[in-house]
Amino acid sequence: LHLLSRRQRQMCIRDRVNSLFLFLYEYFVKYIQEAGMIYTMMQVCRELDMTYQTLKFYCNERLIPNVKRNHNNRRIFDVKWIKDLTCLKKCGMSIQEMKEYLNLCLEGESTIIPRKEMLSKNRKNYLSLLKNCRTVLPILIGNRISIMKYVPVPARM
């Protein structure tokens, strides 16, 4: 190192610092991924059985807060919020309602009561839908069985 010129020494030190930084960055990303904290879009899609287009739609609608990007400029996510988001969607919440809920969550603990009210309203809607399904399902199954009695079986050739 002493035989090199000052400029060469500076370049050598800069290269070492850059390689150390890159190593630490890769180690940190690997550590976080192993801990299950962040995922890429495809990893999220596989983990939650979701289409890529759906996840991208949620990102474009700003339903997923704090989306970060990795060193390749790819989006990385915290899966917990996306799991909650898919649960809200399955419970029949509209996109607009999910946006309102997200905004309340981002405001902090002072909005816990309005959030509970939103979830309670959706819970009531979901329970009434479930009740309707429980009453309609036996009728549909019974009709299917009675219809199947009268459907002729195609002859084999």
Beta strands, then each sheet from edge to edge (+ up, - down):
strand 1: 39-40
strand 2: 68-69
strand 3: 75-77
sheet 1: 1+ 3- 2+
end
